[in-house]
Amino acid sequence: MATVTASAPRAGLPGVLKHRAAQKLLLLALLAAILVPLADARWASGSWPHALTVDVSQPLADASDWIIDNRDSHPLFLYFFGYISNAVVLCVRAVYLLLLAVGWAGVTAIGALVAWRVAGVRLAVGTAVAFLACGLLGMWVPTMQTLALMVVAVLVSVLVGLVLGLAAGLSDRFHRALRPVLDTMQVLPAFAYLLPVVLIFGIGVPAAVLATVVYAAPPMARLTALGLRGADKEVLEAVESLGATAPQRLLTARIPLARKELLLGLNQTIMMALSMAVIASVIGAGGLGDRVYQALASVDVGAALEAGIPIVLLAVVLDRITAAAGEHAGEEPQSRLVWLYAAVAAVAVALAGRLAGRLDWPDSWTVNLADPVNRAVDWMTAHLYSGVPVVGGTADWAGRFTTWVLDPVRSGLQWLPWWAVLLLVAALAWLIGTWRTALTAVLAMAAIGVLGVWKPSLDTLSQVLAAVAVTLVLGFATGIAAARSDRFERLLRPVLDVFQTMPQFVYLIPVVALFGVGRAPAVAAAVVYALPAVVRITTQGLRQVDPAALESARSLGASSTQQLRQVQLPLARPALLLAVNQGVVLVLAVVIIGGLVGGGALGYDVVFGLAQGDLATGLVAGAAIVCLGLMLDRVTQPTERRTKGGV
């Protein structure tokens, strides 16, 4: 029987030093005792030394100037990027014209038919109601514009994701090489790569579609690779024993076995593409996102909600359809005759609408939602912003949160010498991982200093830490309640759907109306955006705890609280750590949005770079956010250590 000696206590050591964590801290303290005096003598304490920074603004400015000067004449743009741009425009326009030609009745009928075919009558009715609601809000044409852009963007994202996922699923080397690329694509803020895309393709639909593809393709690639790599080895061996070639094994075994992962990847790609609808409007995507963005510019909450609700409805419907397709993967399909009759009925509805001249949604069938919503917001601003007896107004809460939490955390981080920050990062990463984890985290943090954005990065880090702390407290509490009550979980699910699919710009307006402008509203927006994922992961992790373990605890007389604290939470630790990780990533994604409402720091730099066409400022701030994300990922996700002989 193999034994593990790595974790055995060492004879002769004091009791505290027999623990692995204490040994790591002692070794780190010895290294610090040697290196810190040398670093302090050479570069002094305080903020990151200027001698260790590298100015990348000039090379990036030169690259930006070259692109602008050659965009209309260089063969690379004329015969490569130009063809890509034209193809994207033609595809989006073709889908849009097709949707308009089918008419509102036809689109509604076809959408309901697809939902019925996949998930049944209930979802079909919900899909029809969702499309009709888009028309009632007066947003039918913008909805079709957004839907056309999303169809093309999702198809391209799925194609790119499938190709990358297939390569990563079949090749270990390619999988290792692709993983950091996908990490960067998912952590890099959308605003940061909007500028390079706009520089190459200009303002318009091509830039919006390609930016959406960069943002939405990674989930498809990850889940495709996961499905292929997790295929049942016994089935693969059986297929191989029958003499199947590698392509045959892929088509007849690997891909069918990975069908659920592929459909989940499609689901996530659709959701992420829709989340880009508003951001893409900044660079001329049009549609619902443009309506939301224009309403934001005029601080019109009602108009923003009128355009934001159809985005939410589209997201919920597409999420339900693709999720149902994944759940029913491999089941016996419905009767072909019934399917044929339903398809004929949908086509008949579309033709009837066309013959009746009712392709466009009638103007008389619209409902004005903006005015009552704006009146409600005005009332909230007048009565809740300040002067509320006893509890104080929302502006007072924001001020206290800034004074008592955000300012001390930022001051504390910026007061620490640069080497102390690196040591703290190294200690946290090494305690829960390996020396490689610690080295990666330290290098990521050091790269921020090298880029010359040390102070604004620590400012952003203070906001992220505060937002993550609030998100985890609320998310864990809500997730635990949902895991212990089926009724509460059912009531909570549509609320989480709305919060998760509502564009960030939409709920930013009421947040600013209630809390004013500053870092506190930026934190509030980040909490609202990240909370649903934390709640969902926590609930799922607790519900998947082995029932036998809970039954054993009950038989020993454990109370409900003891079962939670001593059984469920320890067994759900991987899911809880994943919730922490996703909370960090999603909070970082809203850092840019926070820059629009006074969050400052890196978020403001990225927005400023996009608005002014300053490639250097935008990309440097975006790269710093990626480094922050990498560092926080390493200090929140433990690395499993392999020991010889097994455990």
C-alpha positions, -999 to +999 in steps of 0.1 A: +000+000+000+014+034-010+019+059+017+021+097+017+050+112+035+047+148+023+021+158+049+036+138+078+047+159+107+085+164+110+101+153+143+118+179+163+098+209+151+076+230+174+039+222+173+029+252+152+056+246+125+043+211+119+015+226+099+021+231+062+007+266+062+031+276+090+060+262+071+051+281+040+048+314+060+081+308+077+099+302+044+082+333+029+093+353+059+129+342+054+128+351+017+113+385+026+140+391+053+166+387+025+149+404-004+130+433+011+161+452+025+177+449-009+146+461-027+141+489-002+177+501-004+176+501-042+141+515-050+128+527-015+093+520-001+060+535-009+043+533-043+057+513-072+091+527-082+092+547-114+125+530-124+106+497-127+079+510-151+079+506-189+062+532-211+041+514-237+021+544-247+043+555-276+044+521-294+006+518-290+001+553-302+023+545-333+003+514-340-030+533-337-017+560-361-006+534-386-040+517-386-058+550-391-034+561-419-036+527-438-072+516-431-084+528-466-054+518-487-034+489-473-041+455-489-046+439-455-076+461-449-089+461-485-087+424-492-090+408-458-107+429-432-128+446-458-142+413-471-149+402-435-167+435-428-188+432-460-197+396-452-209+405-417-230+434-430-246+412-457-254+384-432-270+408-406-290+426-433-302+394-448-314+381-414-330+414-406-349+417-439-360+381-435-375+388-400-393+419-414-406+399-443-420+373-421-438+399-400-446+401-363-472+374-365-449+350-383-419+356-360-441+351-330-456+319-344-423+305-355-407+313-321-436+296-303-433+266-326-396+261-318-403+265-281-431+239-283-410+215-303-382+217-277-399+222-244-437+219-246-468+241-246-459+261-215-427+275-229-444+280-263-470+303-247-443+321-228-423+327-260-454+341-278-461+364-248-425+376-248-426+386-285-460+402-281-447+422-252-418+435-273-444+449-297-467+463-270-437+483-257-432+498-292-399+480-296-406+456-324-383+470-350-354+475-326-360+440-313-357+426-348-325+446-353-310+432-322-322+397-330-306+398-364-273+409-350-274+383-323-283+355-348-252+363-368-230+369-338-241+337-321-236+316-352-201+329-357-193+325-320-206+289-320-185+281-351-153+296-337-160+280-303-166+246-319-134+247-339-113+258-309-131+234-286-126+204-309-089+212-312-086+216-274-106+184-267-085+163-290-050+178-281-036+182-246-009+206-259-035+228-277-057+227-246-029+240-224-021+267-249-057+278-254-066+280-217-048+313-209-061+328-241-097+321-231-090+334-196-078+366-211-107+369-235-132+364-206-116+387-181-106+415-205-133+442-202-154+445-234-147+483-235-109+475-237-111+455-269-139+477-285-112+503-294-089+479-314-120+465-332-133+500-340-098+511-352-098+482-377-134+480-388-147+515-380-180+524-363-209+501-373-223+466-374-191+447-383-172+460-352-202+452-330-206+417-343-169+409-340-166+424-306-195+402-295-178+371-310-147+378-290-167+380-258-192+352-265-170+325-281-149+313-250-178+295-232-185+275-263-149+266-267-145+257-230-176+235-228-169+218-261-134+208-249-149+197-216-175+175-232-150+159-256-124+153-229-150+139-205-164+114-229-169+079-215-136+060-221-153+026-222-176+037-250-147+051-269-127+019-265-157-001-277-160+020-308-123+018-315-124-020-311-149-021-339-123-006-362-136+030-363-112+056-376-104+088-356-130+109-376-156+082-372-150+080-334-154+118-332-186+119-352-203+087-338-191+087-302-173+118-288-197+145-302-230+126-293-216+119-258-208+156-254-242+168-267-253+182-233-221+202-229-224+215-265-260+227-258-249+243-225-222+261-244-248+273-269-269+286-240-240+305-224-229+319-257-264+333-264-266+348-229-232+365-232-239+377-267-271+394-255-253+409-225-231+427-252-262+442-269-260+475-250-222+478-250-221+471-288-245+500-293-217+523-282-199+515-315-230+516-338-248+483-334-282+499-333-313+480-321-324+478-284-289+485-271-289+519-289-322+528-274-309+520-239-277+539-245-295+570-258-319+568-228-289+567-205-274+597-221-305+617-212-310+599-178-344+587-190-351+556-168-385+549-183-371+548-219-342+527-208-366+501-192-388+501-223-358+490-244-342+469-216-373+447-210-372+432-245-336+423-241-344+405-208-374+388-225-352+376-254-326+364-230-350+345-208-368+329-238-335+318-255-321+306-221-352+284-215-352+270-250-315+261-251-316+248-215-346+226-223-328+213-254-299+203-232-322+186-206-341+166-233-310+157-253-312+121-265-349+117-257-374+103-283-385+132-306-421+141-310-442+127-339-430+139-373-466+143-384-475+166-355-443+186-361-453+189-398-488+202-389-473+228-365-448+240-391-476+244-417-497+263-391-467+287-384-461+293-421-499+299-426-499+325-398-469+343-415-485+342-449-518+355-435-501+384-418-483+392-451-514+390-472-533+412-447-506+438-449-498+435-412-461+429-413-452+458-390-465+460-354-495+485-354-487+518-336-521+518-320-512+486-301-484+501-281-483+509-244-464+538-229-443+526-200-417+554-198-439+580-182-451+560-151-417+547-146-401+581-147-428+594-122-419+565-099-382+573-101-389+610-094-408+600-063-380+577-051-354+605-057-375+630-039-384+608-009-356+583-005-325+601-016-321+621+016-341+631+047-357+598+056-363+597+094-342+575+116-325+554+088-314+583+066-316+584+028-299+563+002-274+591-004-265+590+033-259+552+031-237+557+000-217+584+019-213+562+050-202+532+029-176+553+011-163+569+043-163+537+065-154+511+040-141+522+006-119+550+018-101+530+045-096+500+022-081+522-005-060+542+019-047+510+035-038+494+002-021+526-011-003+531+022+014+497+020+048+496+004+048+480-030+068+450-018+044+445+011+015+442-014+035+416-033+043+397-002+006+397+009-004+384-025+023+357-024+012+346+011-025+343+002-018+325-030+007+301-015-014+292+015-042+278-007-021+266-036+014+258-047+045+279-053+035+282-089+002+297-079+019+322-058+045+330-085+017+336-111-002+359-087+029+379-078+039+383-115+004+394-124+005+421-096+040+431-106+029+436-142+005+462-130+033+482-115+054+478-147+026+492-168+026+523-146-009+521-132-001+510-096-022+535-077-054+534-098-052+496-098-051+496-060-081+519-061-099+495-083-089+466-061-104+483-031-137+486-049-136+450-061-128+437-026-157+457-011-181+446-038-171+410-035-175+410+003-210+424+000-219+400-028-206+370-009-225+379+023-258+384+004-252+356-021-243+329+005-272+339+027-297+339-002-282+307-017-285+288+016-321+299+020-329+288-016-312+255-011-333+248+020-367+258+006-380+247-028-407+273-027-382+301-021-360+288-049-389+288-073-399+323-064-363+335-066-355+320-100-373+346-122-358+374-101-323+360-107-331+356-144-341+393-146-310+405-127-287+383-147-300+393-181-309+430-176-282+451-193-258+467-169-266+502-183-303+498-174-300+492-137-272+517-135-297+545-139-319+537-108-287+530-088-274+565-096-308+580-090-309+565-055-272+567-045-258+596-065-225+595-084-193+581-069-176+548-060-206+535-039-230+534-068-203+516-088-200+490-060-238+487-059-240+480-096-212+454-094-231+437-065-264+435-084-246+421-115-225+395-096-251+384-071-272+360-093-243+338-102-231+335-066-267+326-055-272+300-082-238+283-077-243+283-039-278+268-042-267+242-067-237+232-046-257+227-014-284+208-032-259+184-047-245+173-013-248+135-008-282+128+008-267+098+026-244+122+045-273+144+056-293+113+066-264+101+087-262+135+104-299+135+112-297+100+126-271+113+151-295+140+163-279+169+144-301+200+142-308+218+109-282+244+117-256+217+126-263+198+094-257+230+074-225+240+093-209+206+097-221+186+067-235+207+038-210+236+038-178+215+041-191+191+014-201+220-009-167+237-005-157+234-042-190+250-053-186+278-027-151+285-039-163+286-075-190+311-063-162+332-049-142+330-081-172+339-103-181+367-080-147+382-084-148+378-122-182+394-126-174+423-103-144+430-124-166+430-155-186+459-140-155+479-131-157+497-165-194+505-160-185+519-126-161+543-143-191+559-160-208+568-127-178+582-107-160+549-099-128+563-113-096+543-114-090+518-142-127+518-153-125+555-160-092+551-179-108+524-202-139+545-209-117+576-215-095+556-239-125+545-260-142+579-260-110+598-270-096+571-293-066+568-270-054+532-276-026+533-250-047+545-221-076+521-228-054+490-235-031+496-205-060+500-181-077+469-197-045+449-193-042+460-157-078+447-151-068+414-166-038+412-143-060+420-113-084+392-124-056+367-128-042+376-094-076+374-077-084+341-094-052+326-081-059+337-045-095+324-045-091+291-062-070+264-044-047+242-064-047+205-058-013+191-050-002+159-064+017+136-041+036+105-050+020+072-042-015+086-041-036+099-012 
